[in-house]
Structures are given as C-alpha cells and as structure tokens.
Amino acid sequence: MTKFLAASAALMMVPNLAAAQVAQGVATANFDRAIESSAAYGSAIKQVEASYKPQIDAFSARKKVLDAELNALVVKYQADAKVNPNNPALKTQETTIRAKQTAAQSELGNLSTPFGRPIAYVREQVEARLEAAIKSAMKKKNIGIILTPDAIMAIAPGNDLTGDIVSELNLTLPTVGITPPAGWQPGQQQAAANTPPANPGNTPQGR
C-alpha cells in the first residue's frame, strides 16, 4: 500500500512539473523600449538632434506656446462648466478648443517634418532587424512564448527578454544612417516586406 501511494503521488506531480517547464518558456518583452535602447537607434537619434537642432528648437518653442494657449482655453471651459453646466456658450467653447487642437497638430506636424523623416527612417531600419533579434534571443533563453508587459498582471524580473533583444540588435546592427534615400516614405520598407511574391504559375511561359 505504501509503494502504491508513493507511486500515485509521483504521478500526481507530473502535471505540476510540466506546468513549471511551460512557465520557464514564457517571457515578456517591450519591443518599443528594445528599439529605442539599441545602440544604433540611440547613436542615430543623437546625430539627428545635432543636425536638426534649429528645427527641433523651433518646434519645441512653438509647441510650448500652443500648449499654453490650449490649456488656457480648457481651464476656462472647465471653470465655466462648473458654474453652469447648461451654459449655451460651452458649445462654442468646445468647438473653439477642437479647432485649436486641429490647427496646432497641423502646424506642429509641418514643423516636425524636417527631423521627423530621419527619425522615422532610423526607427524603420532598426525595426527591420527586430524580428530576427527576437527569435535569436528566444532561442538562446529557450523561450517559447513572449507576452507584452501590459498583457499580464505580474512576472518575475528575470523573465523580461527586452535586454536580450537589445543585445541581439546591437550585435547585428551596430549603426544605421539618418538620411533617407530619395523617394523614401515611412512604412515603405514594411509594406514591401508584406507584399506577397508573384505567383509563378500566373506568369506566361514562352515556347
């Protein structure tokens, strides 16, 4: 009977051991942080900041002014709404705030174009190597599943694979350029990667 109970207890432990093995194969990773923490990205962004300093300073100064103007309108709206929520003038204020937001976004978008394109180009180059870096890091750490940090409640610090992905990116992509080629548009490389190859069966064959 003692041997039987011992054998039964051992069998009951098998699922728990399997569950533990599965848990060891799960990790989290912040892909955005991995990209922005890579050596190539950080070095390139410093180059962009140095090369486009006047434009970046002008953008920051104008944004500060527009933020202050918009904040003043919002504060007044909130104060008026607190005094009289049914005040018909609130509708006009809402329209003014929305119009101000739209105009500010458009103006800031134009001001950010000179340095926004190089930044987008830098990011896209690093993103192109991200998938390979993730796969390599997973293989080295024997990870079968990666979850984003916001998809779970808690996880042990040692199960974060972000740093390993950064190491792989640094290994395979030490530097990137900051000058987009002629005709380059953000997302162009990703769109090309997602375009399925032509079906050879549909290609006319000569005799």
Beta strands, then each sheet from edge to edge (+ up, - down):
strand 1: 26-28
strand 2: 145-147
sheet 1: 1+ 2+
end
